[in-house]
Amino acid sequence: MKLWKGVLSTMLVGTLLAGCGANSSGSDSSGSGGDGKTVNLKMFIAQPRLKEHYDKYINAFVAKEKKDKNIDVTVQLEMPPSDNAAQILKTRLASNDAPDVFALHAVNEIPPFYKAGYLEDLSGQPFVSKLMDSVKPSVTTKDGKVVAVPLETISWGYLYNKKIFKDLDLKPPGTLTEMKAVVEKLKANNVKPFLLSYKESWIPQLFVPLTAGAMMNTQNKDFIERMNQDKGSFSEMKSMFDIIDLVNSNGTDKALEIGGDDGSAAFAAGKAAMWIQGPWFAETILKSDPKMDFGVAPLPINDDPNATLINLSTSTSLAVSSTSKNKEVALDFVNYVLDDKDSSAFYESLKFNPISKVHTFKSYPWVNDATEYVKAGKSYQDPSIPQAVKDEAGKSLQSYYAGQLSQDDVIKALDKAWKSYNKVNK
């Protein structure tokens, strides 16, 4: 997933050079380097907030590659902000300037990227046998090829401050009416119900998979299929604005000036009781307050308790470019991501969930919260809404919050974006 404090969405983060051993001329291809060879490996991962953890793990890989294979590797790591990373990557791939290893969203991006021929088949790589059975399908194509190593598996809905809820004798609500009652009790005790952080457009778009996904699980199960055939409309999902309006009208100020990192700090400081956000911000939240006790709960969207569900998703995953000139080293790296010895500490430092049989670290409290809902059958798989539609949702919901678009305007924009996607991907 995703984020960078204070960076304009039109900026591209400068590259970070991580490595040891021989210097590189900047070429993609391998060359002679003493007794071994030198490789400049290009990586593209839109998670700049986790830079220090990737730095450390990449440096360990570089040392291992030198020791095991006498290859001097320099890693050129590009970490753009999430809001424009997808477009940057698509442009790079289409112009034959593909990174050797790049992050993509498993649910949204693997199908079109695989269809376009951008992804190397990784089915025969050692890491595949280490994946948990529940995770492997998310990085597997319809014709049975594994094309990425997953980093993040997520059980999410919204985050809530457990101390505030406990102090006011509140429990996560099971229906929209119950959520309204929670909101009123929080307000009566001078607590802001929701933290709003819409500066980065990918954050307000979270409402779409949360609302549409839950509705599709309970009442409109063929929505994705019909939308892919230009036979559906988001007008069928118009009730999603019930929860969106409740959140927007009971949230913190200056939403369009607050991004993910600022939101994490504000949430950690107790500025609001709830945040429509996922636990991928756990590491950032705990940097602000290592002792903060927060939970994950499903977002109510209507008064059907069966529609109050946890979203299950595999998001950030690492693929290898099918055109990479450094495939040997690129494949070594994606396998090192699930190294038997080192990967547990890596995933734990990132605050990610265990996704492999080699992961031995203990699950985090917020993971356990969400798992209880999953065990009770109150979850659904993240819907395969095209990334282009999610991008449009983010921009449109920013404008909706600002009063520049109506509900019908948002619906028309989402329908148009999906139809445009269908034209390109037929």
JOPEBEL-V20982 format. One record per run of one state. SS is the DSSP state (A for helix, B for strand, O for the rest). FROM is the first residue (numbers start at 1). LEN is the number of residues. If there is no record, write none. Layout:
{{SS;FROM;LEN} {SS;FROM;LEN}}
This chain:
{{O;1;15} {B;16;4} {O;20;11} {B;31;3} {O;34;2} {B;36;9} {O;45;3} {A;48;22} {O;70;1} {B;71;8} {O;79;3} {A;82;13} {O;95;6} {B;101;5} {A;106;10} {O;116;3} {B;119;1} {O;120;6} {A;126;5} {B;131;1} {O;132;1} {A;133;7} {B;140;1} {O;141;5} {B;146;1} {O;147;2} {B;149;2} {O;151;2} {B;153;4} {O;157;1} {B;158;4} {A;162;6} {O;168;8} {A;176;13} {O;189;5} {B;194;2} {O;196;5} {A;201;4} {O;205;1} {A;206;13} {O;219;4} {A;223;6} {O;229;5} {A;234;4} {O;238;2} {A;240;9} {O;249;2} {B;251;1} {O;252;3} {A;255;3} {O;258;2} {A;260;9} {O;269;5} {B;274;2} {O;276;3} {A;279;10} {O;289;5} {B;294;4} {O;298;7} {A;305;3} {O;308;2} {B;310;5} {O;315;1} {B;316;6} {O;322;5} {A;327;10} {O;337;6} {A;343;8} {O;351;5} {B;356;1} {O;357;8} {A;365;11} {O;376;3} {B;379;3} {O;382;5} {A;387;15} {O;402;5} {A;407;18} {O;425;2}}
